Amino acid sequence: MEIGRETPTDDIDALRAELAVARARAAEDQALIAHPELQIEKLKRELYGPRAERSARLIDQMELAFEELAAAATEDEITAEKAAARTTNVAAFTRNRPARKPFPEHLPRERVVEPAPSACSCCGGDRLRKIGEDVTETLEVIPRQWKVIQRVREKFSCRDCEKISQAPAPFHVTPRGWAGPSLLAMILFEKFGQHQPLNRQAERYAKEGVPLSLSTLADQVGAGCAALEPLIRRIEAHVFAAARLHGDDTTVPVLAKGKTDTGRCWVYVRDDRPFGGPAPPAAMFYYSRDRRGEHPQAHLAGYAGLLQADAYGGYGALYLPDRKPGPILEAACWAHARRPFFALADLAANARRKAEGRAASVISPLALEAVRRIDALFEIERAISGQDADRRRAIRQELSAPLVADLERWLTEKRAGLSRGNDLAKAMDYMLKRWPAFTRFLDDGRVCMTNNSAERALRGIALGRKSWLFAGSDRGGQRAASMYSLIVTAKMNDIDPQAWLADVLARIAGHPASRIDELLPWNWRNANPASAVAA
């Protein structure tokens, strides 16, 4: 065999290496394309708000797709490097990664100095002097550390009177409690904020060398919820002091004898930010075994003002003019009204059906026109979000009122030509029968066009159902509703719920009841700006 001549094996290795490099380049191109597309959609949503009913879901899907593409690109890059290393005529491939942000300054730095050379690598001389250094930073994490804190109270005996003196026992968050405030906050947040049932937490803690029984953890959850009860009542009072509320509910499977019943979780949200209100946002949750109208009527028994909600019949008694302490004014949700029209005019869904070889549904031109007209109103709303109520009302009277009047005429005209059972007719009737509630936003700048604030508050419960499957009892549902009130309110005020709970639990036992408002999330945030959640 001639020296320097490639063998068939070398040729095969080179071809494999070239193929691996080509795959890596293709994977990198896909990831590079997906990343700016994702950023563009996020910027659009941040600047203009949701352009369509499913825009939030679209971003979630794009993030998942980008995650998979980026992971595949790195995997293919490593494969190409290994393949190129087995050849002599195929250059290795390296991805063009976007510049990484520097590690946060607040993280502690551990300086590890590599052993310096003792002799020159060129001549072997030992007369070396330092002229500089290169620093490579690697982000590392220390596994969770457990420790037992021993609080020692020494006893002293008086030599004169023989009386024993001792420091008073420190306040503890729970009676006979053994869990420190940070541990208790973690257990509560994992269960109600991260949707991790106690049995899964117990399994994880045991693997870390700290066996805690399910009953022991459950005991601490009950004690922690009882300790936080004063804060829940203050949040409740703050929410129902609002002039306008968002209301909604969702299903909560609850364990029953030999079966699973369907309970409900109700939420009432105070969020004045859309009209520039200074009051901090908050959410109050309640649990019930069923969806009878008596539940929201009891929740809102002492409330009078504006309620933005869907068309659930149980709210009907709240809108009666002779209601005490006063009538509640209904403000309908345009997003609810838009959904059936959007479903009948979903071009993207039809395109997916065609691509999958399924029969396409009929696209209604009337539904398309209804969506176009409603979206024109949403476009105006996006421009005035955050402005004061008077400014919002003035712009709505000038720009939105003519569009709404024209929409009513159009709906009435087109409805006359449809049969009663037609899906499009039902969507039109939903709006026309509640037209005063749908047009209330034109005369009151505080009113929003949608009930999205309440739906966002309930989103965590929808995610949690997939983890904990059902509530263990009615008491469990009530306890969960209380904790959701705390956690969701903390998130709405841009603070870390677990950090807030840990600090509150450490202080609440000895905190004066007359100053309990100091521990509310928005007041706590002002006193602890470093704990704000990154946007």
N, C-alpha and C positions, 0 to 999 in steps of 0.2 A: 504494500500500500504506500502511495506517495505521501511524503510529509507535507502537511498543510492542506491536503485535499479533504473536503468534508465527506463524511460517511452518510449513508442513508439515515442512520439514527440521528445524526446532527441535523439533517434536513428536516426530519420529522419534529425534532425539538424546536427548531427555528420556526416552523409553520405553526406549531402549537403556541409558541410564545407570541408570534405576530397576531394569532387569533385572539389570545388572551388580552393583548394590548388593545386590539380593536374593540373587543367587548367592553373593556374598561373605559375607553374613550366614549363609546356609545352610552354607557351607564352614566358617565360624568355629564355628558350633554343633556341627558334627560333630567338629571338632578339640577343642573344649572338653569334649565328652562323652567322647571317647576318652582324653584325658589323665588324668582322675581314675580311670577304669576301669583304666588301666595302673598307676597308682600304688597302687590298692587291691590288685591282684594281686601286685605286688611286696612290699607290706607283709605280705600274707597269707603269702607264701612265706618272708619273713624271720622272721615270728613263729612260724609253725606248720610250716614245711618244706613239701616238695612234697606236695600233697594227692592228686595223681593221677600216673600214669605219664607223662603228656604235659604236665604243668604247665609245665616249663621251655620246651618247644616252644611252648606257648600264649603265654607271655610274649614270646618272640622274635617270634611272629606279631603280637602286639599292638603291640610296639615298631615293627615295620615298618609296620603300618597307621597308627599315630599319626604316624610320620615323613611318610608320604605325605599324610595329611589336613592336617597343619600346613603342609607345603609348598604344597599346593593352596589353602589358606585365604589364605596370603600372596600367592600369584599372583593369586587372584581379587580381593584387596584392592587391589592395584596397578592391575588392570584397571578396577575400579570408580572409583578415583581419577581415572584418565585419562578415563573416560567422563563423570564428573561435571564435570570441568574444561571440557568442551565445552558445558555447559549453564549456565543461570542460575537454575534453580528446583529442582535436585536437589542435596541436601547430600552432601558427600563422606562416605565410610565409612572408619572406622578401627577395626582389631581391638582387642579388649580382651585384650592379652597378659598372661600372668602376670609378676609382678615378677621381674626378672633378678637373679641373685646378683651381688654386687660382684666385681670382678676380684681374684684372689688378691693378697695384700699383698706376697708375695715377688717378684712380677714387677717389673722395673725400670720406672721412669716417665721418659718423655722429655717435658719441658715445652716446648710450642710456644706462644709468646705472640703472639696476633694483633695487628697494628698498631693502636695506639690512635687514636681520632679526634683530629684536630688542632683541630677547632672544634665548637661546640655545634650539634647538628642542629636546634635550635629557633630560636635568635637569631643564630647565627653567631659568638658570642663565643669568644675563645680562652683564657679564664681557667677552665681545667678542673682538677679535682683528683680523684684516685682515691678512691673510697669502698668499693670491694669488687671482686669478680670472680666470674664463673661459670665452672666447669670442666666440660667435656664429655670423658669418657673413651672412647677407641676402642681396641679390641684389635687389634693388628697383629702380623704375624709377619715375621721376617727370613729370607729364603731361606737354605738351607744354605750355609755358607761353607767353602771348602776352603783349606787353607794348607799350606805346606811348612815344617817346623821344621828348621833347620840347627843341629846340635850341633857347636860349634867347640871343638877341643882344641888349644890353642896349644902349640908346641914351644919349648923353651928349651935352650940350649947352655951348659954350665958353662965359664967362662973359665979355671978352674983345671985341670980334668981332661978337658975337651972332651966329657964325657958328655951325651947328650941326655935331657932330662926332659920328661914329658908326662903329663897327667891320664889315668887309666885310662878305657877306653871304657865308656860307660854300659851298664847292663843293657838288653837288648832282649828283648821277649817271644818272638820267634822268631829262629832263627839266620839271619843275613844278611837279616833282615826289613826291610822298607821301610814297613810300615803301622804307624801309631801305635796305641796300645791302644784309643782311642775308635773309630777307623775299623775296626779288627779286630773289636771288639765289635759294631759296627753290622752288619758283613757277616755275622757268625755269627748274630746275632739275627734279621736279616731273612730269612736262609735257613731257620733251624730254628724260630724263634719266630713269624715272620710269614708263613712259607711262600712266600717269594719266591726262586725259583731264581736261580742266579748269572747266567744269561744275561739275565734281566730286570733284575737289578741293574746289570749292565754297560751295558745300553741306557740306563738312567736316568742313570748317572754320566756317560756320554758326552754326553748332552744338557745336562748341567751343566758341560761343558767339561773333564771329567777322564776321558779314555779309558783304561780298564783292561780288558785282555783277559781272556777267560774263564779261560785257563790261569793267569794271574797271580792272579786271585781264588781259584781252586781251590787254588793253592799255599798261600795264606794260610789258607784254611779248614783244610787238613791240618795246618799248623804250629800254628794256634790250638788245635785239638783235642788235639794232642800236648802242648801246654803245660798244658792244663787237666786232663790225665789224673790227676794226684795228687788233685785235688778229687773227681773221679768215684769213685775208689777209697775215699775217706773217706765219701762219701755212701752208697756200697754197704755199707760196714761198719756205718754208722749204721742203715740200713734193716733189715739182717738181724740186728741186735741186739735187735729188737723182740720182744715176747712174742706179738704178734698182727699179721698181715699181711693186706692185701687183694691179690688176684691176679687178673689178667685178660689178655686178648690181643685183638689185632685184625689184620685183613689189611693187608698192605703190598705193593702191586704192585711187582715188581722186574724190571728189564729183563734179558732173556735173548736168546740168539741167535735172531733172527727172530721173537721172541714176547715175551710178558710173563708171567712166573710170579707166583704168589701166595705171598709170604713172610709172616712173622708178626712182630709187635712185641709183646713181653711186658712187663708192668709189675707191680711189687710196691711197694705203698704202705704206709708207716708213718704212721698218723694216730691218735694217742691223744687227740685233742681231744674226741671224743664222750663219753669217760668221764673227762674232766678230767685226763688224763695230762700231765705237765710236759714230756715229750720233744718237740722240734720235729718237725713233719711233714716227710716227704721221700719221693721216688719214685725207683725204680731201673728203667731200661728195658733190655731186651735184644732183639736181632734174631736171627731164624733163617730159614732158607730154607723150612722146612715147619713143620707143627704136630705132629710126633711127640712122644710123651710124654717122650722122653729129654731134651728141652730144659728143661721146668720141673723135671724131676728133677735135672738138672745145676745149674740156678740155685739150687735149694733143697737141694743136697747136704749142706751143713753146718748146716741150719736145723732146729730143733725148736720147736714151739709151735702156735699157732692159725693157720689159713689160711682166709680168707673168699674164696670163689670160686664159679664156676658148677659144673655137674656134668660138666665135661670129663673123659673117661675117662683122659687122660694123667696126671691127678693121682692116680689110683688107687694106684700103688705108694708114694706118699708117705704114705698113711694106714695102711699095714700095721703091725701091732703090734710086729713084730720088726725094724722099720727102724732103722738106725744113722744118725746119733747118737741117734735117738729118734723116736717116731711124731709125725706131724703130725696135729692134731685138725681135722677138717673142720667148718666153719661155713657152712651154706648161705645163699643169698641169697633172701629172701622177695620181693624185687622181680622176680627171674627167675620165681619160681613164680606170681606174680600176673599176669604178662603174658598168658599164654594165656587165663586166665579173663576178663581185661579185654577182650581182643580179641573174645571171644564175647558180651560184654555191653556193647559200646560204643554207648550210646544216641546220643551226639553224632555218631558216624560214620554211624549209620542216618539221623539227621535230615538230614545233608548229602546222603546218597544220595537221599532223598526230594525234597529241594529241587532237586537236579540232574536229577530225572526218572528216576533209576535205581532198579532194584529193591532194596528194602531186604532186608538179611539177617535171618535168624531170631535174635531175642534169646533167649538161654537163661536161664530163671529160676534154674537151678542156678548158672550162672556169675555172675549178679548177686548171689546169696546168698554165693557164695565171696568175691567182691570185697568185699562188705559186712563179712564176718567178718574178712578180712585187714586191711581199713582200720581196723577197731576196734583192732587191735594196733598199727598205725602211729600211731594217735592217742595211745596211751599212750607210745610211744617219743618222740614230739615233746615231750612234757611233761618227760621226764627227760634230754634231750640235754644233754651238758656236765656232768652230775652225776657224782660219784665212783662207782667200780665197785660198791662195797658198797651204796650207796643204790639204784643202778639194779637190782641183783639183788633187793633186798628188795621193791621196787615191782613188779618182774616176777613174783615169786613170789606176791604178793598179788593183782595185777590181771590179768596176762597169762596165767599158768599155767592158770587155769580156762577161759579162752577158747580156749587152744591145745588143751586136753584135749577140750573140746566140739567144736572143729573137726575133730580126728582122728576122733571118733565119727561126726560128720556125713559126712566124706569117705568113711569106710569103708562106711557105710550106703548112700550114694548111688552109690558106685562099683559095688556089687554089682548094681545094676539097669542098668548100661550095657554095651554090647558092647565088645570089645577095640579095635576100630578107631575108636571114637568119639573125636573131638577132646577132649571134656570128660574122657573116661576117661584119655586120655594125660596131660592136665594133672594129674589127681588122682594117677595112678601116679607122676608125677615127684616129688610131695611124699611120698606114703606110703612109697615105696621108700627114701627118704632121711630119714625122720622124725627119727632121732637128730641128724642134722646140722642140721635145721631147728629143733629144740628146744634146741640147745646154748646159745642166748642166754639161756634162762631160768635157767641155773645159773652163768653167768659174766657179770658186769656189764661186762666189757671188750668182749664181742662185740656187733657191730651187727647189726641185722636185714637190712641190705642191703649190697651190694658197690658202692655208689655212689661211694665214694672212688676206687676203681680205674677205674670208668667215666669219672669226671670227668677223671682224669689222661690217659686215652686220647682225650679229645674233640678235642684239637688235631690229632692224627694224622688223624682223620676229616675235619676241615676241610682239612688240608693235602693230602689225596689229590686234592681238586678243583683244587688249584693246580699241584702238581708232578707229578701223574698217576702217577709211579712212581719208585722208587729206581733209580739208575743201575747199581748193582752190590751184591754182598753186603757189600763193605767200606763202601760208601756207607750201607747200612742199619745197619751196626754203628756208624758214625760218627754217624748221626742219632740212634740210641738213646742214645749217650753224651751228646749235646747236649740231648736231651729230658730226660734225668735232671737236668741242671743247670738248665735253664729252668723246668721244671715245679716243681722243688723251690723255686726262687726265688719263683715265683708263690704256692706254698702258704704261704710265709713272709711274704707281703705286701710284697715288695720289687720294684723295677723290675729285671727281668733284665738289660737292656742296661746300666744304670748300674752294677750289680754286676759284670758281666763286664768292663766297661771298667776299673774300679778294680782288679779282681783281675789282669787282664792287665798292668796297669801295674806291679804289685808282685810278682807271683809269681816272676819270674826271680831276684830278689834276696832272696826271703823264705826264712827258715830252714825246712828241711823238718820240723824238730821242732815248729814252730808253725803248721803248715799249717791246723790246725783254726780258727785265727783268721779264715781267709778263707771259711769255710763260710757259707751265706746267713744262718742265724739269728744267728751271732756277728757277721757283718758288719753286719746290721741294727741290732744294739745299739750298734755304734760309729758308725753313719751313720743316725740316726733321720730325718733330713730326706729320705732317699731312699725312705721307705716308700710303697707304692702306695696311692693313695686308694681307699677301699672303695666 
